[in-house]
């Protein structure tokens, strides 16, 4: 439990990242309270919090009515109290509604308050779309920079450089304005020396980009590495990670994502785009009071922002909303559904207007074919599903093993060197094979493409029989030599991608997983598709083909197989269901292919679930020990609340605070000696009847404030939580009333409650702790960490791996 | 002007300045596409014609508007005699495409300048900053807790008597110190203790 964060003194105003108040000089050593310079403490402590001031002495009435700034905020690496946040929002809303009847200004205020959510969604969509456009255009340019440079303007990538000039049908890439590095340096592009020079420049640029990326990450924003989705899942379930969605993380993640993708590493940008969009959401929340002060409302906005992120990554607004619902969010109220859709649409529209790929396409591999498929083809589709599931399970196991090794051994001490070595290996292995040399998005686009008469790539080099050409609809043809070359090159590419992605995902650069998985699946699918096509061509008289695939018909579409393979592999790794199918058919625009996609996705999920329960993101959550209470799994053991509660049998009794008989000194010593994040308040030690629950942070802030602001408080002053002060002789020092920070409605269960119900309560209400009573008397406490440890123990995992509070 | 600027800074700290900056950046990114669509060199009609009989495949590009984007207007010179033109044109596929070179140029230049600025700042922090801070390091009393050391260094920084204890420069200094501490803490969590993002 990292308690130090509030101790760090902050004398200036808080940044937007540190929404909580950093108590100036607040420490556990209360004797220091007197000799800090008053001016700085004054400023840092209170005047900076949202501009509100508590300058000068405050009267007792002010002290009682106004909530102290800092009370109700959370420390870093702690869980929020969903119930409290939601009830605070309801109170705020009630107050605004009741005040709106008083004056026109208040009415306008209430209308603008209701409207603020939609305005926020609009801004998030705009910002996310713009950043995605920037990322796409820059990544496209820098990827091509490894191969050459455009003489007509160095900012053009290969495709745009050759936009105006005349290109031939066979060599669509060659134009005089684009010069590869060997042509630029040597003057010609042919020959062994030119090849070696190109190779060398490619590797050099790749290393330069990735080194730059990791240095920027390490130097400015260490939270910008990795995918981001596991951490966002944890944040959305109620965890606080300060700085994870801040402005530096946003800037560095955007910049280094482009660098990492351009360096040719086997990673994608979809996961990091979700992180970027959530950063935008978090930063824009600070413009609106309603969302800035309330952690629960803010998480609703973050769910919508995550939807916008996926929407710009794939050009799939509906898929984005479903992805946010299924994978990322924890609580997804229906109101958020409509707003997420709005944000996703605005983001997609903004990206389309920036037009990064020309032709108003949103994604590089948008395909539009509508060839029919036959029912018998479901067999190879299911085979692809099985392959996807097997690969997904294999990938998760090996990636987690490698990440665990990185976490525990000396490998983790050299992050920059690791990135260097992995990039070097990737670049050196990728250059010789043209299918790994091109960027992964282009590879997927080419694999999804159905070969027509207008295509001249190697993959489409079929033996053409011109006499039987009827318009644009080509029949199945025999494969030419180009196709065979492409096949074995693709097979090599598949092997390389399968292994190198294991070491790439999780490095200290922004890395996503969607594109590499789709590439693996697309290659496997295309290989199978071409094999099926050739089988049908050469053996069209077999029983299985004769019915529907006669000679001269166009029955097998290898592009469709590539798509189904991509969906299968992605489903096997992430275990997405509905969102995967919706994203894939939004990518293709073809409702005809829902059945094959669903068949493959379901098969791959079942096969992968049979081997290992968790998807890649849940596996990473478990590896890092985040306190994430899995919402989808059933708790099926027969333990009771008293088996899990603390204190256990041999532990010292529960630390409680009495409602009106403890002095300031007693409470301070309790706070000093224990590290619990909250204490139950009871009527008296003998009766142990429960009054409420008080949080540690609120206690510290209130006592600190009382030392400074209230007159007459000494160590022997009584602290009371009741409404009226307890009767005491008149010579006793003035008393401290702390009823305002007491939670009068803590959740309790009896000790015989089955743990199934307790876990359900924790999940559904988002509790942090729950008190256990027996016959009406307080017996113990169950915290979320205890629940997680218990689940881990019952699943035979290491309960000590739950790190955070 | 200076006191007003400081008052503005006091009331509207970095928290509300940064979203405003981001929105300004956004407008800069969005406005070029709005202006630049009309440039005439950014539109084209691309016709791809496959091999036909003994004619090889060809690609034709021409700078025409969308209504003229068809085979008859773009494919010049027509490689087949008049009777075959229709059959040939049925095989050709013509697409109208637009792009915005200004957007591309602006975005790439923005990106490169941000990367350059970050690199310069990193060089400054690594090389120049320790040299500037060095004289102050010796005036601090040694203290056990590193947090108090930072706290005292800030408290001991000379403040101008009277008017403002929080001039713009001091605030920037303080913000930078705080940011550096934050990054250090993050670095420890991620790289050293491997508590997160492993």
Interface residues (C-beta under 8 A of the other chain):
Chain A: X4 X7 X8 X9 X10 X11 X12 X13 X14 X15 X16 X17 X25 X36 X37 X39 X40 X43 X48 X51 X123 X126 X127 X130 X133 X134 X137 X138 X141 X153 X155 X156 X160 X163 X164 X166 X167 X168 X169 X170 X172 X212 X215 X216 X218 X219 X220 X221 X222 X223 X225 X226 X231 X241 X243 X247 X248 X251 X252 X255 X258 X280 X283 X284 X286 X287 X350 X353 X354 X355 X358 X359 X360 X403 X404 X406 X407 X408 X412 X415 X453 X454 X456 X466 X471 X472 X506 X508 X623 X624 X625 X803
Chain B: X10 X11 X13 X14 X15 X16 X18 X19 X22 X23 X26 X29 X30 X33 X41 X44 X48 X49 X50 X51 X53 X56 X57 X58 X59 X61 X90 X91 X93 X95 X97 X98 X99 X100 X101 X103 X104 X105 X107 X108 X109 X110 X111 X114 X115 X118 X119 X122 X125 X126 X147 X148 X150 X151 X154 X155 X165 X166 X171 X174 X175 X178 X179 X181 X182 X183 X186 X187 X189 X190 X191 X194 X195 X196 X197 X198
